[in-house]
Amino acid sequence: MKVRIIGAGALGMLFAASLARSGAVHIELVTHSREQSERVSAEGLRLLTKSSESGQQDIRVRPFVIAEEELISSPDSLPAPDWIFLMVKQTAVTERLARTIADQMKPETRLLCFQNGIGHTDILAQCIPENRLWLAVTTEGALRHHSVCVEHTGSGETWIGPLINDASQDRHLEKNLQKMFQDAGFSVSLSNKITSKVWNKLLMNSVINPLTAILQVPNGMLLQLPAAQGLMRALYEEGLELAARLEIELAEDLWEQLLKVCERTAANQSSMLQDIRARRLTELDSITGGLLAQAKQAGLTLPTHHTVYQLVRSIEQQWGKNIGKAGDPL
């Protein structure tokens, strides 16, 4: 089986290195920069991981690597893969990227999307049939130390499933994909309600990410600040109301799951906080903005989400970049 991973950030590097290490699949890693492509080609990928038997492990693998610009300029330069894993940030999912991916696909190719938030499938579906789109939700922890080194900071769970449930769906395809992940050491479950899984994670991200970005604190600190806990609950309740209006099924213990995530990742910086500190554009529009857009269509207002949206956007606008318009999260 051939898998092409688009995106060589922490998560893309983790999955590329782990799958390549298993030896059961041919991995192609697409990097954003030519510099990273050249360095991975020369040095290989370095995966740092912990083992209960041998402690810290330092593993090197050599996947096939290509820079994004090369693939865009010559989409037919490589044979089409069986699977494409899209592991770029939500902000990178554009119509141009969707067209580039579509050019790389054969009729049997499937696209598995690992993005946080919502809205990216609408963009991708403009160029790619919905029955070839799959979604993944993962809680695997990864930290990119530099362009060729990634650390597996915590084992989690991954759920995968097709965007559209079709009775004619090839279940053999699902099982093969699941086994491929399991052979690489990941805990993976198949889901015929993947949209619910996406929303479970969306609501948790919409609580944790913007608050940690605004307060400039690691995840666990939210549980130590009484006022922050009140904000967390308000954001959570507004999300619940929206999901109920949209008839989206959520986990019954989602609030407890959210608190456990904060406890388990107490020292971690959320991706939104990391982006703020690095002065990068955050995924605000696909997380909080995605909820606000859905609420507007459903005739609901989410005042707490609207407030945190404006605060994070104001932080971004301090950098002097033309990002959105104040007062208009949609």
TORLUM-899780 format. One record per residue (C-alpha): residue in three letters; z, x, y negated. Coordinates in nm, 2 decimals, m for minus. Each point is the difference from the previous one (the first is absolute). Layout:
REM residues N
- pavex | Z | X | Y
- ala | Z | X | Y
...
***
This chain:
REM residues 330
- pavex | Z | X | Y
- met | 0.00 | 0.00 | 0.00
- lys | m0.08 | 0.12 | m0.35
- val | 0.22 | m0.08 | m0.29
- arg | m0.07 | 0.08 | m0.37
- ile | 0.30 | 0.01 | m0.23
- ile | m0.08 | m0.05 | m0.36
- gly | 0.29 | 0.13 | m0.21
- ala | 0.18 | 0.33 | 0.04
- gly | 0.33 | m0.09 | m0.16
- ala | 0.33 | 0.00 | 0.19
- leu | m0.08 | m0.29 | 0.23
- gly | m0.36 | 0.10 | 0.06
- met | 0.11 | 0.36 | 0.09
- leu | 0.28 | m0.12 | 0.23
- phe | m0.23 | m0.23 | 0.20
- ala | m0.29 | 0.25 | 0.00
- ala | 0.23 | 0.28 | 0.13
- ser | 0.18 | m0.22 | 0.26
- leu | m0.32 | m0.15 | 0.14
- ala | m0.18 | 0.33 | 0.01
- arg | 0.30 | 0.16 | 0.18
- ser | m0.02 | m0.27 | 0.27
- gly | m0.34 | 0.12 | 0.09
- ala | m0.11 | m0.35 | 0.10
- val | m0.21 | m0.07 | m0.31
- his | m0.25 | 0.19 | m0.22
- ile | 0.14 | 0.00 | m0.36
- glu | m0.20 | 0.04 | m0.32
- leu | 0.21 | 0.03 | m0.31
- val | m0.16 | m0.09 | m0.34
- thr | 0.17 | 0.18 | m0.29
- his | m0.03 | m0.10 | m0.37
- ser | m0.05 | 0.36 | m0.11
- arg | m0.23 | 0.27 | 0.12
- glu | 0.29 | 0.25 | m0.04
- gln | 0.22 | m0.18 | 0.25
- ser | m0.29 | m0.04 | 0.24
- glu | m0.07 | 0.38 | m0.01
- arg | 0.36 | 0.09 | 0.04
- val | 0.06 | m0.24 | 0.30
- ser | m0.32 | 0.14 | 0.16
- ala | 0.13 | 0.35 | m0.04
- glu | 0.36 | m0.04 | 0.08
- gly | 0.02 | m0.33 | 0.20
- leu | 0.26 | m0.27 | m0.06
- arg | 0.37 | 0.08 | 0.03
- leu | 0.22 | m0.27 | 0.14
- leu | 0.38 | 0.03 | m0.03
- thr | 0.19 | m0.23 | 0.23
- lys | 0.34 | m0.03 | 0.17
- ser | 0.05 | m0.03 | 0.37
- ser | 0.32 | m0.09 | 0.17
- glu | m0.07 | 0.26 | 0.27
- ser | m0.12 | 0.30 | m0.21
- gly | 0.11 | m0.08 | m0.35
- gln | m0.24 | 0.08 | m0.28
- gln | m0.36 | 0.04 | 0.11
- asp | m0.28 | 0.17 | m0.20
- ile | m0.34 | m0.11 | 0.14
- arg | m0.34 | 0.10 | m0.12
- val | m0.32 | m0.19 | 0.08
- arg | m0.36 | 0.02 | m0.11
- pro | m0.17 | m0.33 | m0.06
- phe | m0.35 | m0.01 | m0.13
- val | 0.02 | m0.02 | m0.38
- ile | m0.25 | m0.11 | m0.27
- ala | 0.04 | m0.06 | m0.37
- glu | m0.05 | m0.35 | m0.14
- glu | m0.28 | 0.11 | m0.23
- glu | m0.20 | 0.14 | 0.29
- leu | 0.04 | m0.32 | 0.20
- ile | m0.10 | m0.21 | m0.30
- ser | m0.31 | 0.21 | m0.07
- ser | m0.11 | 0.00 | 0.36
- pro | 0.15 | m0.30 | 0.18
- asp | m0.23 | 0.05 | 0.30
- ser | 0.09 | 0.37 | 0.05
- leu | 0.25 | m0.09 | 0.27
- pro | m0.03 | m0.25 | 0.29
- ala | 0.18 | m0.32 | m0.06
- pro | 0.36 | m0.01 | 0.13
- asp | 0.16 | m0.27 | 0.22
- trp | 0.28 | m0.05 | m0.24
- ile | 0.05 | 0.08 | m0.37
- phe | 0.36 | 0.02 | m0.12
- leu | 0.02 | m0.06 | m0.37
- met | 0.31 | 0.19 | m0.12
- val | m0.06 | 0.03 | m0.37
- lys | 0.22 | m0.17 | m0.26
- gln | m0.07 | m0.35 | m0.10
- thr | m0.12 | 0.12 | m0.35
- ala | m0.28 | 0.20 | 0.17
- val | m0.15 | m0.31 | 0.18
- thr | m0.30 | m0.08 | m0.22
- glu | m0.33 | m0.17 | 0.06
- arg | m0.16 | 0.34 | 0.00
- leu | 0.23 | 0.12 | 0.28
- ala | m0.07 | m0.32 | 0.19
- arg | m0.38 | 0.06 | m0.02
- thr | 0.06 | 0.36 | 0.12
- ile | 0.20 | m0.11 | 0.30
- ala | m0.26 | m0.27 | 0.09
- asp | m0.27 | 0.27 | 0.00
- gln | 0.21 | 0.20 | 0.26
- met | 0.04 | m0.29 | 0.25
- lys | m0.20 | m0.10 | 0.30
- pro | 0.02 | m0.36 | 0.13
- glu | 0.29 | 0.09 | 0.23
- thr | 0.20 | 0.19 | m0.26
- arg | 0.32 | m0.16 | m0.12
- leu | 0.20 | 0.08 | m0.32
- leu | 0.38 | 0.02 | 0.02
- cys | 0.17 | m0.02 | m0.34
- phe | 0.34 | 0.15 | m0.06
- gln | 0.04 | m0.10 | m0.36
- asn | 0.32 | m0.14 | m0.16
- gly | m0.03 | m0.32 | m0.19
- ile | m0.28 | m0.26 | 0.00
- gly | m0.34 | m0.04 | m0.15
- his | m0.18 | 0.30 | 0.16
- thr | m0.16 | m0.21 | 0.28
- asp | m0.17 | m0.22 | m0.26
- ile | m0.17 | 0.31 | m0.14
- leu | m0.09 | 0.14 | 0.34
- ala | m0.13 | m0.34 | 0.12
- gln | m0.27 | 0.01 | m0.27
- cys | m0.18 | 0.27 | 0.21
- ile | 0.16 | m0.02 | 0.35
- pro | 0.01 | m0.31 | 0.22
- glu | 0.35 | m0.14 | 0.03
- asn | m0.01 | 0.00 | 0.38
- arg | m0.02 | 0.38 | m0.01
- leu | 0.30 | 0.04 | m0.23
- trp | 0.34 | 0.07 | 0.15
- leu | 0.34 | 0.05 | m0.16
- ala | 0.29 | 0.24 | 0.08
- val | 0.35 | m0.02 | m0.12
- thr | 0.21 | 0.31 | 0.06
- thr | 0.35 | 0.13 | m0.08
- glu | m0.07 | 0.36 | 0.12
- gly | 0.14 | 0.25 | m0.24
- ala | m0.21 | 0.30 | m0.12
- leu | 0.04 | 0.26 | m0.27
- arg | m0.29 | 0.21 | m0.11
- his | 0.12 | 0.35 | m0.09
- his | m0.34 | 0.13 | m0.10
- ser | m0.37 | m0.05 | 0.08
- val | 0.03 | 0.12 | 0.36
- cys | 0.36 | m0.08 | 0.09
- val | 0.17 | m0.33 | 0.07
- glu | 0.34 | m0.08 | 0.13
- his | 0.08 | m0.30 | 0.22
- thr | 0.32 | m0.11 | m0.17
- gly | 0.08 | m0.30 | 0.21
- ser | m0.13 | m0.20 | 0.29
- gly | m0.08 | m0.36 | m0.07
- glu | m0.19 | m0.30 | 0.13
- thr | m0.37 | m0.08 | m0.04
- trp | m0.16 | m0.34 | 0.04
- ile | m0.38 | m0.04 | 0.02
- gly | m0.22 | m0.31 | 0.02
- pro | m0.33 | m0.15 | m0.11
- leu | m0.03 | m0.15 | m0.35
- ile | m0.15 | m0.31 | 0.16
- asn | 0.12 | m0.13 | 0.33
- asp | m0.30 | m0.08 | 0.22
- ala | 0.02 | m0.13 | 0.35
- ser | m0.30 | 0.21 | 0.09
- gln | 0.18 | 0.32 | m0.12
- asp | m0.02 | 0.29 | 0.25
- arg | 0.35 | 0.03 | 0.13
- his | m0.10 | 0.32 | 0.18
- leu | m0.07 | 0.15 | m0.34
- glu | 0.35 | m0.08 | m0.12
- lys | 0.16 | 0.15 | 0.31
- asn | m0.20 | 0.32 | m0.03
- leu | 0.10 | 0.04 | m0.36
- gln | 0.36 | m0.06 | 0.08
- lys | 0.00 | 0.25 | 0.28
- met | m0.17 | 0.26 | m0.22
- phe | 0.29 | m0.03 | m0.24
- gln | 0.26 | 0.00 | 0.27
- asp | m0.15 | 0.31 | 0.16
- ala | 0.05 | 0.17 | m0.34
- gly | 0.37 | m0.09 | 0.00
- phe | 0.00 | m0.30 | m0.23
- ser | 0.17 | m0.33 | 0.08
- val | m0.27 | m0.26 | m0.05
- ser | m0.01 | m0.38 | 0.06
- leu | m0.29 | m0.24 | m0.01
- ser | 0.03 | m0.30 | m0.23
- asn | m0.20 | m0.32 | m0.02
- lys | 0.19 | m0.08 | m0.32
- ile | m0.06 | 0.33 | m0.19
- thr | m0.02 | m0.18 | m0.33
- ser | 0.37 | m0.10 | 0.04
- lys | 0.08 | 0.37 | 0.07
- val | m0.19 | 0.10 | m0.31
- trp | 0.20 | m0.25 | m0.21
- asn | 0.33 | 0.11 | 0.15
- lys | m0.07 | 0.36 | m0.12
- leu | m0.15 | m0.12 | m0.33
- leu | 0.32 | m0.19 | m0.09
- met | 0.22 | 0.30 | 0.09
- asn | m0.22 | 0.24 | m0.20
- ser | 0.00 | m0.24 | m0.29
- val | 0.38 | 0.02 | m0.01
- ile | 0.05 | 0.37 | 0.07
- asn | m0.29 | 0.17 | m0.16
- pro | 0.00 | m0.12 | m0.36
- leu | 0.38 | 0.01 | m0.03
- thr | 0.02 | 0.36 | 0.12
- ala | m0.28 | 0.09 | m0.23
- ile | 0.16 | m0.16 | m0.31
- leu | 0.35 | 0.13 | 0.08
- gln | m0.12 | 0.34 | 0.12
- val | 0.22 | m0.01 | 0.31
- pro | m0.05 | 0.05 | 0.37
- asn | m0.01 | m0.30 | 0.23
- gly | 0.36 | 0.00 | 0.10
- met | 0.14 | 0.01 | m0.35
- leu | m0.12 | m0.36 | m0.05
- leu | 0.28 | m0.11 | 0.24
- gln | 0.26 | 0.19 | m0.21
- leu | m0.08 | m0.17 | m0.33
- pro | 0.14 | m0.36 | m0.02
- ala | m0.24 | m0.10 | m0.28
- ala | m0.30 | 0.13 | 0.20
- gln | 0.11 | m0.20 | 0.30
- gly | m0.02 | m0.32 | m0.21
- leu | m0.36 | 0.10 | m0.10
- met | m0.09 | 0.07 | 0.36
- arg | 0.11 | m0.35 | 0.10
- ala | m0.18 | m0.17 | m0.28
- leu | m0.32 | 0.18 | 0.08
- tyr | 0.04 | m0.08 | 0.37
- glu | 0.07 | m0.37 | m0.06
- glu | m0.31 | m0.03 | m0.23
- gly | m0.21 | 0.16 | 0.28
- leu | 0.14 | m0.24 | 0.26
- glu | m0.09 | m0.30 | m0.22
- leu | m0.36 | 0.12 | m0.04
- ala | m0.04 | 0.07 | 0.37
- ala | 0.13 | m0.35 | 0.08
- arg | m0.24 | m0.16 | m0.25
- leu | m0.29 | 0.20 | 0.17
- glu | 0.13 | m0.10 | 0.35
- ile | 0.04 | 0.36 | 0.10
- glu | 0.25 | 0.06 | 0.28
- leu | 0.26 | 0.27 | m0.07
- ala | 0.26 | 0.16 | 0.22
- glu | 0.32 | m0.20 | 0.00
- asp | 0.21 | 0.32 | m0.05
- leu | m0.22 | 0.15 | m0.27
- trp | 0.28 | 0.05 | m0.25
- glu | 0.20 | 0.19 | 0.26
- gln | m0.31 | 0.20 | 0.09
- leu | m0.04 | 0.09 | m0.37
- leu | 0.36 | 0.12 | m0.03
- lys | m0.03 | 0.21 | 0.32
- val | m0.31 | 0.16 | m0.14
- cys | 0.19 | 0.11 | m0.31
- glu | 0.28 | 0.13 | 0.22
- arg | m0.23 | 0.18 | 0.25
- thr | m0.20 | 0.16 | m0.28
- ala | 0.29 | 0.05 | m0.24
- ala | m0.11 | 0.34 | m0.11
- asn | m0.38 | m0.08 | m0.02
- gln | m0.19 | m0.05 | m0.32
- ser | m0.23 | m0.31 | 0.02
- ser | m0.37 | 0.07 | m0.04
- met | 0.01 | m0.18 | m0.34
- leu | 0.28 | 0.23 | m0.12
- gln | m0.20 | 0.30 | 0.12
- asp | m0.30 | m0.12 | m0.19
- ile | 0.20 | m0.05 | m0.32
- arg | 0.15 | 0.34 | 0.02
- ala | m0.34 | 0.16 | 0.06
- arg | m0.16 | m0.22 | m0.27
- arg | m0.24 | m0.15 | 0.24
- leu | m0.12 | m0.36 | m0.01
- thr | 0.23 | m0.21 | 0.22
- glu | m0.09 | m0.27 | 0.25
- leu | 0.17 | m0.25 | m0.24
- asp | m0.31 | m0.24 | m0.01
- ser | m0.02 | m0.03 | 0.37
- ile | 0.37 | m0.06 | 0.06
- thr | 0.17 | m0.18 | m0.30
- gly | m0.33 | m0.08 | m0.16
- gly | m0.13 | m0.14 | 0.33
- leu | 0.30 | m0.24 | 0.02
- leu | m0.05 | m0.10 | m0.36
- ala | m0.37 | m0.08 | 0.06
- gln | 0.08 | m0.21 | 0.30
- ala | 0.28 | m0.18 | m0.18
- lys | m0.23 | m0.09 | m0.29
- gln | m0.25 | m0.15 | 0.24
- ala | 0.28 | m0.19 | 0.17
- gly | 0.14 | m0.13 | m0.33
- leu | 0.32 | 0.20 | 0.02
- thr | 0.17 | 0.23 | m0.24
- leu | 0.19 | 0.31 | 0.12
- pro | 0.20 | 0.10 | m0.31
- thr | 0.18 | 0.30 | 0.15
- his | m0.31 | 0.14 | 0.16
- his | m0.18 | m0.04 | m0.34
- thr | 0.27 | 0.19 | m0.17
- val | 0.00 | 0.30 | 0.23
- tyr | m0.38 | 0.00 | m0.01
- gln | 0.02 | 0.04 | m0.38
- leu | 0.26 | 0.27 | 0.03
- val | m0.19 | 0.21 | 0.25
- arg | m0.33 | m0.05 | m0.19
- ser | 0.18 | 0.11 | m0.33
- ile | 0.11 | 0.32 | 0.17
- glu | m0.36 | 0.06 | 0.11
- gln | m0.13 | m0.07 | m0.35
- gln | 0.23 | 0.27 | m0.15
- trp | m0.24 | 0.25 | 0.15
- gly | m0.27 | m0.10 | m0.24
- lys | m0.23 | m0.13 | 0.27
- asn | m0.19 | m0.33 | m0.04
- ile | 0.18 | m0.18 | 0.28
- gly | m0.01 | m0.38 | m0.02
- lys | 0.11 | m0.20 | m0.30
- ala | 0.36 | m0.08 | m0.09
- gly | 0.08 | m0.36 | 0.08
- asp | m0.29 | m0.04 | 0.25
- pro | 0.09 | 0.10 | 0.35
- leu | m0.31 | m0.17 | 0.14
***
